[in-house]
Amino acid sequence: MIEFGLSKAHNLALASLPGFTLPGDLSPSTHYWEEDIIDPPIEMVKGKITVPTLPGIGFSLNNRRIEEVCMHTEIIV
C-alpha cells in the first residue's frame, strides 16, 4: 500500500493497541519515499518497527519536506 508516513503512523498506533490482532501492512518510510513527510521516519530493523513513545501518534510533520513537494495551497476562511 503506497501511503505517506502520516497515515502509516496512525496505522502503527492502531496496530499497537492491546488486543489488536490483525494490523494493516506496515513498511518503513524509505520503502516508497526518498524522504517522508514525517519526522522521525518510520524505520524497520530486523522486520520490526518500534512504536514511538512521543505524545499523540509519536511523529511530527516534516514541514520543510511538505513545502518541497506541495504543488498547491489554499487558505479557507
NORKAVEN-V987020 format. One line per field, one symbol per residue. phi: phi as a letter, one per 40 degrees, with the letter a starting at -180 (. if undefined). psi: psi as a letter, one per 20 degrees, with the letter a starting at -180 (. if undefined). burial: + if it has 16 or more other C-alpha atoms within 10 Angstrom, else -. Layout:
phi=???
psi=???
burial=???
This chain:
phi=.cacdccccccccccccdgcbbcccbacdccbbcaccbbcccbbbfgbbcccbcdgcgbbccccccccccbababbb
psi=poqrhghhgggggghiqpioimqrpprqhihhphprjrprqpqpoljqpppqjqqcijqqqnhghghhiphpqppp.
burial=----++-++-+++-+----------++++------++++-++--------------++++-----------------
